[in-house]
Amino acid sequence: MMPAAATNGLGSKEILNAIINLLPSPHGLVESRAQSDDKLTAVVLKTTADPYVGKISLFHVCSGTFSSDSQVWNANKQETERVG
């Protein structure tokens, strides 16, 4: 049992550390150090639509390198997409 009081900011650091140390990694991902020659592996966390910019996807890069002119493979659509 972990006592905490969010309104007073007590115990939140301990709870977050326990989550990191005790719960499994989300999406079955395993933490690894990326090498420059690794293939790009990323997980899209959230996609939103902006009226001025268009569709924006927030993602986590698991391995490899990513740049603004990258071409990525979309496993859901089974096609290559250009990233801007």
DRENBA-581710 format. One record per residue: residue number from 1; residue in three letters; chain; y negated, z negated, x of N, C-alpha, C, O, CB in turn. Coordinates in Angstrom, 2 decimals. Glycine has a CB too. Layout:
BEGIN
(NUM,'ALA','A',(Y,Z,X),(Y,Z,X),(Y,Z,X),(Y,Z,X),(Y,Z,X))
...
// end
This chain:
BEGIN
(1,'MET','A',(1.18,0.00,0.84),(0.00,0.00,0.00),(-1.24,0.00,0.88),(-1.29,-0.71,1.89),(0.00,-1.21,-0.96))
(2,'MET','A',(-2.23,0.80,0.50),(-3.48,0.89,1.25),(-4.66,0.60,0.34),(-5.02,1.43,-0.50),(-3.62,2.28,1.89))
(3,'PRO','A',(-5.25,-0.54,0.51),(-6.43,-0.83,-0.32),(-7.63,-0.01,0.16),(-7.78,0.23,1.36),(-6.77,-2.34,-0.29))
(4,'ALA','A',(-8.46,0.40,-0.77),(-9.66,1.17,-0.44),(-10.70,1.00,-1.53),(-10.37,0.68,-2.68),(-9.32,2.67,-0.24))
(5,'ALA','A',(-11.95,1.21,-1.18),(-13.05,1.18,-2.13),(-13.96,2.36,-1.82),(-14.76,2.30,-0.89),(-13.83,-0.18,-2.07))
(6,'ALA','A',(-13.84,3.42,-2.60),(-14.60,4.64,-2.33),(-16.10,4.42,-2.44),(-16.87,5.01,-1.68),(-14.17,5.73,-3.27))
(7,'THR','A',(-16.53,3.59,-3.38),(-17.96,3.36,-3.55),(-18.58,2.65,-2.35),(-19.76,2.81,-2.08),(-18.20,2.55,-4.81))
(8,'ASN','A',(-17.77,1.86,-1.64),(-18.27,1.17,-0.46),(-17.88,1.87,0.84),(-18.27,1.44,1.92),(-17.77,-0.25,-0.44))
(9,'GLY','A',(-17.11,2.94,0.73),(-16.68,3.67,1.90),(-15.65,2.92,2.74),(-15.55,3.13,3.94),(-17.86,4.00,2.75))
(10,'LEU','A',(-14.89,2.05,2.10),(-13.90,1.25,2.82),(-12.51,1.87,2.67),(-12.08,2.17,1.55),(-13.90,-0.21,2.31))
(11,'GLY','A',(-11.83,2.06,3.77),(-10.46,2.53,3.74),(-10.27,4.02,3.66),(-9.13,4.49,3.76),(-9.78,1.92,2.61))
(12,'SER','A',(-11.34,4.80,3.50),(-11.17,6.25,3.36),(-10.67,6.88,4.65),(-9.86,7.81,4.60),(-12.49,6.89,2.93))
(13,'LYS','A',(-11.13,6.42,5.80),(-10.66,6.97,7.08),(-9.16,6.71,7.24),(-8.42,7.59,7.69),(-11.45,6.35,8.26))
(14,'GLU','A',(-8.71,5.52,6.89),(-7.30,5.17,7.01),(-6.44,6.00,6.07),(-5.34,6.42,6.44),(-7.10,3.69,6.71))
(15,'ILE','A',(-6.92,6.25,4.86),(-6.17,7.05,3.90),(-6.07,8.50,4.39),(-5.00,9.10,4.30),(-6.85,7.00,2.50))
(16,'LEU','A',(-7.16,9.07,4.90),(-7.12,10.43,5.41),(-6.19,10.54,6.62),(-5.45,11.53,6.73),(-8.53,10.90,5.80))
(17,'ASN','A',(-6.20,9.56,7.50),(-5.28,9.57,8.65),(-3.83,9.49,8.17),(-2.96,10.16,8.73),(-5.59,8.40,9.60))
(18,'ALA','A',(-3.56,8.69,7.15),(-2.20,8.57,6.61),(-1.76,9.90,5.99),(-0.60,10.29,6.14),(-2.13,7.44,5.56))
(19,'ILE','A',(-2.66,10.59,5.31),(-2.33,11.89,4.71),(-1.95,12.88,5.80),(-0.96,13.60,5.68),(-3.52,12.43,3.89))
(20,'ILE','A',(-2.73,12.91,6.87),(-2.46,13.83,7.98),(-1.13,13.50,8.65),(-0.35,14.40,8.96),(-3.59,13.78,9.02))
(21,'ASN','A',(-0.87,12.23,8.87),(0.31,11.82,9.63),(1.59,11.75,8.81),(2.68,11.95,9.36),(0.06,10.49,10.23))
(22,'LEU','A',(1.51,11.48,7.51),(2.70,11.23,6.72),(3.12,12.37,5.80),(4.31,12.50,5.49),(2.50,10.02,5.92))
(23,'LEU','A',(2.18,13.19,5.34),(2.51,14.25,4.39),(2.81,15.56,5.13),(2.28,15.78,6.22),(1.37,14.45,3.39))
(24,'PRO','A',(3.64,16.42,4.54),(3.94,17.69,5.19),(2.73,18.61,5.20),(1.81,18.46,4.40),(5.11,18.38,4.50))
(25,'SER','A',(2.75,19.56,6.11),(1.67,20.53,6.23),(1.62,21.41,4.98),(2.68,21.77,4.47),(1.86,21.39,7.50))
(26,'PRO','A',(0.43,21.77,4.47),(0.35,22.61,3.28),(0.87,24.01,3.54),(0.77,24.51,4.66),(-1.09,22.68,2.77))
(27,'HIS','A',(1.43,24.64,2.53),(1.95,26.01,2.58),(3.05,26.17,3.62),(3.35,27.29,4.03),(0.83,26.98,2.88))
(28,'GLY','A',(3.64,25.08,4.06),(4.70,25.18,5.05),(4.23,25.62,6.42),(5.04,26.06,7.24),(5.75,26.10,4.58))
(29,'LEU','A',(2.92,25.53,6.68),(2.39,25.95,7.97),(2.61,24.87,9.00),(2.57,23.68,8.69),(0.89,26.30,7.86))
(30,'VAL','A',(2.84,25.28,10.22),(3.02,24.35,11.32),(1.87,24.56,12.28),(1.54,25.70,12.62),(4.41,24.54,12.03))
(31,'GLU','A',(1.26,23.47,12.72),(0.15,23.58,13.64),(0.63,24.17,14.96),(1.64,23.74,15.51),(-0.51,22.20,13.87))
(32,'SER','A',(-0.10,25.15,15.46),(0.25,25.76,16.74),(-1.02,26.19,17.45),(-2.07,26.35,16.82),(1.21,26.96,16.55))
(33,'ARG','A',(-0.93,26.36,18.73),(-2.07,26.85,19.50),(-2.00,28.37,19.53),(-0.98,28.96,19.90),(-2.07,26.26,20.95))
(34,'ALA','A',(-3.11,29.00,19.15),(-3.14,30.46,19.10),(-3.27,31.03,20.49),(-4.03,30.52,21.32),(-4.29,30.95,18.21))
(35,'GLN','A',(-2.55,32.09,20.75),(-2.66,32.84,21.98),(-3.42,34.12,21.68),(-3.34,34.64,20.56),(-1.24,33.14,22.60))
(36,'SER','A',(-4.16,34.64,22.64),(-4.98,35.82,22.39),(-4.14,37.05,22.03),(-4.63,37.95,21.36),(-5.82,36.12,23.61))
(37,'ASP','A',(-2.87,37.09,22.47),(-2.04,38.24,22.16),(-1.18,38.05,20.91),(-0.37,38.92,20.58),(-1.15,38.55,23.33))
(38,'ASP','A',(-1.33,36.92,20.22),(-0.59,36.69,18.97),(-1.11,37.62,17.88),(-2.29,37.98,17.86),(-0.70,35.22,18.53))
(39,'LYS','A',(-0.21,37.99,16.96),(-0.65,38.75,15.79),(-1.42,37.81,14.88),(-1.15,36.61,14.83),(0.57,39.38,15.03))
(40,'LEU','A',(-2.39,38.37,14.16),(-3.20,37.57,13.26),(-2.35,37.07,12.10),(-1.68,37.85,11.43),(-4.40,38.39,12.74))
(41,'THR','A',(-2.39,35.77,11.88),(-1.76,35.15,10.73),(-2.81,34.26,10.09),(-3.34,33.36,10.74),(-0.47,34.35,11.12))
(42,'ALA','A',(-3.11,34.49,8.82),(-4.15,33.72,8.13),(-3.73,33.48,6.69),(-2.94,34.24,6.12),(-5.52,34.45,8.19))
(43,'VAL','A',(-4.27,32.42,6.11),(-4.00,32.09,4.71),(-5.33,32.04,3.98),(-6.23,31.31,4.39),(-3.23,30.74,4.58))
(44,'VAL','A',(-5.46,32.80,2.88),(-6.67,32.77,2.07),(-6.63,31.50,1.23),(-5.68,31.27,0.48),(-6.80,34.05,1.17))
(45,'LEU','A',(-7.68,30.68,1.36),(-7.74,29.43,0.63),(-8.44,29.57,-0.71),(-8.05,28.94,-1.69),(-8.44,28.39,1.47))
(46,'LYS','A',(-9.48,30.42,-0.75),(-10.25,30.56,-1.99),(-10.99,31.90,-1.96),(-11.48,32.32,-0.91),(-11.24,29.37,-2.18))
(47,'THR','A',(-11.08,32.55,-3.10),(-11.85,33.79,-3.23),(-12.85,33.61,-4.36),(-12.50,33.18,-5.46),(-10.92,35.01,-3.50))
(48,'THR','A',(-14.11,33.95,-4.08),(-15.16,33.85,-5.08),(-15.93,35.17,-5.13),(-15.85,35.98,-4.20),(-16.12,32.66,-4.77))
(49,'ALA','A',(-16.66,35.38,-6.21),(-17.48,36.58,-6.36),(-18.95,36.19,-6.30),(-19.39,35.31,-7.04),(-17.16,37.33,-7.69))
(50,'ASP','A',(-19.69,36.84,-5.42),(-21.13,36.61,-5.30),(-21.84,37.85,-5.83),(-21.49,38.96,-5.45),(-21.54,36.31,-3.80))
(51,'PRO','A',(-22.85,37.68,-6.71),(-23.50,38.86,-7.29),(-24.24,39.72,-6.28),(-24.45,40.91,-6.53),(-24.46,38.42,-8.36))
(52,'TYR','A',(-24.64,39.17,-5.14),(-25.41,39.92,-4.15),(-24.54,40.47,-3.02),(-24.85,41.51,-2.44),(-26.50,39.04,-3.58))
(53,'VAL','A',(-23.45,39.77,-2.70),(-22.61,40.15,-1.56),(-21.34,40.84,-2.02),(-20.89,41.79,-1.38),(-22.27,38.94,-0.72))
(54,'GLY','A',(-20.77,40.38,-3.10),(-19.47,40.89,-3.57),(-18.42,39.81,-3.46),(-18.72,38.62,-3.58),(-19.05,42.13,-2.76))
(55,'LYS','A',(-17.18,40.23,-3.24),(-16.07,39.29,-3.17),(-16.05,38.62,-1.79),(-16.12,39.29,-0.76),(-14.73,40.00,-3.45))
(56,'ILE','A',(-15.95,37.29,-1.78),(-15.91,36.51,-0.55),(-14.62,35.70,-0.54),(-14.32,34.99,-1.50),(-17.17,35.58,-0.42))
(57,'SER','A',(-13.85,35.81,0.54),(-12.61,35.04,0.68),(-12.75,34.08,1.84),(-13.13,34.47,2.95),(-11.39,35.98,0.88))
(58,'LEU','A',(-12.44,32.82,1.59),(-12.42,31.80,2.63),(-10.98,31.67,3.09),(-10.07,31.55,2.27),(-12.99,30.43,2.12))
(59,'PHE','A',(-10.77,31.69,4.41),(-9.40,31.68,4.91),(-9.28,30.82,6.15),(-10.26,30.48,6.80),(-8.95,33.08,5.22))
(60,'HIS','A',(-8.04,30.47,6.46),(-7.71,29.67,7.64),(-6.88,30.56,8.56),(-5.83,31.07,8.17),(-6.93,28.36,7.25))
(61,'VAL','A',(-7.35,30.73,9.80),(-6.60,31.52,10.79),(-5.58,30.61,11.45),(-5.95,29.62,12.09),(-7.56,32.17,11.85))
(62,'CYS','A',(-4.31,30.94,11.31),(-3.23,30.13,11.87),(-2.90,30.54,13.30),(-2.61,29.69,14.13),(-1.98,30.25,11.01))
(63,'SER','A',(-2.96,31.84,13.58),(-2.71,32.33,14.94),(-3.38,33.67,15.11),(-3.72,34.34,14.14),(-1.20,32.42,15.23))
(64,'GLY','A',(-3.57,34.06,16.36),(-4.19,35.34,16.66),(-5.70,35.23,16.70),(-6.27,34.15,16.61),(-3.77,36.37,15.65))
(65,'THR','A',(-6.33,36.38,16.83),(-7.79,36.42,16.85),(-8.28,37.28,15.70),(-7.57,38.16,15.22),(-8.32,36.97,18.21))
(66,'PHE','A',(-9.49,37.00,15.27),(-10.08,37.66,14.11),(-11.50,38.05,14.46),(-12.24,37.25,15.03),(-10.04,36.75,12.85))
(67,'SER','A',(-11.89,39.27,14.12),(-13.28,39.70,14.32),(-13.75,40.43,13.06),(-12.95,40.77,12.19),(-13.41,40.61,15.58))
(68,'SER','A',(-15.05,40.66,12.97),(-15.61,41.24,11.75),(-15.16,42.67,11.49),(-15.25,43.15,10.36),(-17.11,41.19,11.80))
(69,'ASP','A',(-14.69,43.38,12.52),(-14.23,44.75,12.33),(-12.71,44.88,12.27),(-12.16,45.96,12.47),(-14.77,45.63,13.44))
(70,'SER','A',(-12.02,43.76,12.00),(-10.56,43.75,11.97),(-10.01,44.50,10.76),(-10.64,44.55,9.70),(-10.05,42.32,11.97))
(71,'GLN','A',(-8.84,45.06,10.93),(-8.06,45.60,9.82),(-6.90,44.64,9.64),(-6.19,44.34,10.61),(-7.57,47.10,10.09))
(72,'VAL','A',(-6.68,44.15,8.43),(-5.64,43.15,8.19),(-4.64,43.68,7.16),(-4.97,44.49,6.31),(-6.25,41.82,7.71))
(73,'TRP','A',(-3.41,43.19,7.26),(-2.35,43.53,6.32),(-2.37,42.51,5.20),(-2.24,41.32,5.45),(-0.96,43.58,7.01))
(74,'ASN','A',(-2.53,42.97,3.95),(-2.49,42.11,2.78),(-1.06,42.13,2.25),(-0.61,43.13,1.67),(-3.52,42.58,1.69))
(75,'ALA','A',(-0.34,41.03,2.44),(1.07,40.97,2.05),(1.23,41.02,0.53),(2.25,41.51,0.04),(1.71,39.69,2.59))
(76,'ASN','A',(0.26,40.53,-0.23),(0.36,40.57,-1.69),(0.23,42.00,-2.23),(0.95,42.38,-3.15),(-0.73,39.67,-2.32))
(77,'LYS','A',(-0.68,42.78,-1.66),(-0.89,44.16,-2.11),(-0.06,45.17,-1.33),(0.02,46.33,-1.72),(-2.36,44.52,-2.00))
(78,'GLN','A',(0.57,44.73,-0.24),(1.37,45.61,0.62),(0.53,46.78,1.15),(0.99,47.92,1.15),(2.58,46.14,-0.15))
(79,'GLU','A',(-0.70,46.48,1.60),(-1.56,47.51,2.17),(-2.53,46.91,3.19),(-2.74,45.69,3.22),(-2.34,48.24,1.05))
(80,'THR','A',(-3.09,47.78,4.01),(-4.08,47.36,5.01),(-5.45,47.32,4.37),(-5.80,48.18,3.56),(-4.08,48.31,6.23))
(81,'GLU','A',(-6.24,46.29,4.74),(-7.61,46.17,4.23),(-8.58,46.02,5.38),(-8.26,45.43,6.41),(-7.73,44.96,3.25))
(82,'ARG','A',(-9.77,46.55,5.20),(-10.83,46.41,6.19),(-11.59,45.12,5.89),(-11.86,44.80,4.73),(-11.78,47.65,6.18))
(83,'VAL','A',(-11.94,44.40,6.93),(-12.67,43.13,6.77),(-14.09,43.35,7.26),(-14.30,43.91,8.33),(-11.97,41.96,7.55))
(84,'GLY','A',(-15.05,42.91,6.48),(-16.45,43.06,6.86),(-17.13,41.75,7.06),(-18.32,41.71,7.38),(-17.19,43.85,5.83))
// end
